[in-house]
Amino acid sequence: MSTSIRLSIALLTRNRPETLRRCLASLRAQDVTPLEVFVSDDSDDPTVAAAIAAEFSARHGRGPRRGLYANRNAAALACAGTHIRTMDDDHTFPPGHLGCCLAAIERDPQAIWACDESGYHDGHLHSERHPAAQLHPAGVGGPVDDPDNCWAIADGATIYPRAVFLDGHRMVEDFGYGSSYLEFGAYLYRHGWRSRLLRSTWIEHRAEVATLACGEPRSQLFASLCFNLHFRPDRFLAARHVISQAVIRHPALCLELPALLRRARERWQIRPPEDGSSIE
């Protein structure tokens, strides 16, 4: 491994001490030691996670308690490595996982690397290993055409060059959960950052059923607007998905549509002309 590459782990936790301990134990079992492990804790009582982090020689810090993606940003900013590996407390790892991560960084240190994932419920495999997805017009994840040149993000299993965050780029913090991470991949791609799929290893996502059932319609509609109006402009698709998501499926979103449109425009730095004329 190049001495110039230093990998930080940005691990998020919230009110799940046992899964945090399991994750840290799996991480410790790896044959490669990262520069640091930082546990960003959104728990109601931080003392429990702090003690577990200390047990595994990890740093512990209080999260902002404003949702998953605010915590993701905060954790990344607290790390000192050249590269930041996102991680969630309900993950475990196969042997050699961190070695594969470091080998990928060696191959292309300027890329964003998105890991494969397999899913478990109650200790049993329920979804076979699959690659990370990239944002599609509906505001959800879909297949990747080019695994070495895409905008895929694996929410809790992505390696970012620290320069991404030093350049001022952040995940959208308006939504506590949902499609924000997918929008971040497209946003970074527009700003010159390329994702690649890391297929040589994977994470074991041991999610709670309640977590998998969570959805955030506002986040999905926001991501769809960003895709269809700014990333890959197509007004027909934009209107189609607004009707599907805000008119048919979630009528209450119609009231929020002006704010979501404005937020997407601000996010993607597309502003109306000073003379008040429409943008074509």
Secondary structure, DSSP 8 states (H G I E B T S, - for coil): --TT--EEEEEEESS-HHHHHHHHHHHHTSSS--SEEEEEE--SSHHHHHHHHHHTT-EEEE--SS-HHHHHHHHHHT--SSEEEEEETTEE--TTHHHHHHHHHHH-TTSEEEEEEEEEETTEEEEEEE--BEE-TTSSEE--S-TTSB--B-TTSEEEETHHHHTT-----SSSSSTHHHHHHHHHHHTT--EEEEEEEEEEE---HHHHT---HHHHHHHHHHIIIIIS--HHHHHHHHIIIIIII-GGGGGGHHHHHHHHHHHTT----TT-----
